[in-house]
Amino acid sequence: MATEKGKVCVTGGTGFIGSWLIFRLLHRGYSVITTVRSDPAYQEHQKGSKSSVQISTTQKAEAAIEGCTGVFHVATPVDFEGKEPVEIVTKRSIDGALGILKACLNSKTVKRVVYTSSMSTVQFPSNMEDIDEAVLEFSEKNGLEVVTLIPSFVVGPFICPKFPGSVRTTLALLLDEMTLESMAEFLSAKYPEFHIPSKDYLKEITWYKIPSVTSKKLIDCGFKFEYGVEEMFRDAIQCCKEKDYL
């Protein structure tokens, strides 16, 4: 996809990653089809994208993907507050991803799919593995080239029309939306392999088994990190100030 300019589809165009993808793709000369949630403000915000379609079925996905040579599947349901059962969120994520992959297969034009979900999609990393395995199994069975990238929280400057949930959660202390105690409890639950003091929570997470997650394959392909933690938070805070969130 990097050397042949053509039409590509980006699902989840209003998100942190999706909006930056569209921005970069347009500047590199690609024609972009994007799918978004029902958001009138988005049409004005993302000028230059060819159209917007809200995908919920394979048939609708096929309409957006028709004629595309590549697809970036970024749209994934994220339940930051953990209100829905993990099984429901996981099933919805798998069904959505497989619907996109089936549409790509039916298009006869899609050469590669980049699947970018998030470790934050579900509360338990093991369920994220279920989603990833379902995507890769479909890919192998049907001969469709799929690349999966599974980031955790994304932090930095943003161009999407709304305050990204990942940035809001990460900067919650600055926004007076989370105390140090609640932040410690949150981090303990999310990253139990680290010793983060909190009242009693650490005593209750012995059952939590976190799978091994590594960037080795990405780095072996030549990927190099350009930004560190300092740049990520500095630019995120500056962006929040410019947009009057801070």
C-alpha positions, 0 to 999 in steps of 0.5 A: 500500500505504501508504494501504490497510490489508490483508494483505501478505507479507514474504519473509525475515522473520528478516533485518535488513530483513525483521524491521524491515519486519514490525515497522513494518507491524504497527504501521501496522495491516497483517496480515502473512504472512511466510516464514522459514528453518527457525528455531524461535526465530523464532516466539517472536521475531516475535509478531504475524505471522500465519504463517510459510512457507518458500518454495522453489517457486512453489506454496509462494509462492502459498500465502503470497501468496494474498489479499495486496495487497502483497509485500515480497520481501526473502529473497535468498541471500547468500554472504558468504564467497564459497564458491559460484560467482557464477553459481550464486548469481545463478541462484538469486536470479533463480529465487527472485525470478521465482517470487515475481513469478509467484505475485504475478501468479497471485494477482490481488490483489497491487497492488505488489511491493517487491523489496529485494535487496542488492549483497552478494548476489553478489560482482560488482555486474554480476551484481546488475544481471542479477537486477535486470534480470530482475525489471524485465523480468518486471514490464514484460512482465506489467504487474505494478508492481514497485519495486526497492531495492538497498542495500549493507550495512545497519548499525544496531540490529537486532531479528532473532533472529540476529546479522545478517551485514552488521552482523557483517562491518561490526563485525568489527574490534570483534569481533576477527574481522578484522585491519586488513590483512584489512579493507583487503583486503576493502574494496579488493575490495568498493570498488575505485574507492577507493584503500585500501592493502593489500599487493598486492591493488590491483594485481590489480583492474584488471579489475574494472569497477563499474557506476554505482549512484545513489540519484537516483531514490529522492531524486527521489521525495521520500526523505530520509535520516534517519540518518548514518554516526555514528548507524548505527554508534553504534546498531549498537554499542549494540544489540550491547552490549545483546545481548551480542555486544560 
